[in-house]
Amino acid sequence: MLFTELEELVLKTLSFYEPMTLAKIILGFENEILKKHPHFNQEDLEQILLKLRRMGLVTRRTMKDQRVWQRAHPPRTWYGRLWLKLSTLF
């Protein structure tokens, strides 16, 4: 998959373990990349998160009346699951 520089930045910033609000995501960005994109705003971030959510790379939940996003673990392929089951048998 080809990602834009901003999409890669969002994916790199999101955590697999801790759900993050928009404020935490923005604070986690690297300054150098944001300086390259001065037009980047919260609406763009929400559009990128929606696109990544549709691709299955990000999940969205509601915690304490706030929307939070978390990076999703990629699903295993059928042969990966089969290999895992067979390896536990021996």
PyMOL commands that set and color helices and strands:
alter all, ss='L'
color gray80, all
select helices_A, chain A and resi 5-13+22-27+31-36+42-54+78-89
alter helices_A, ss='H'
color red, helices_A
select strands_A, chain A and resi 58-63+66-71
alter strands_A, ss='S'
color yellow, strands_A
deselect
rebuild
show_as cartoon
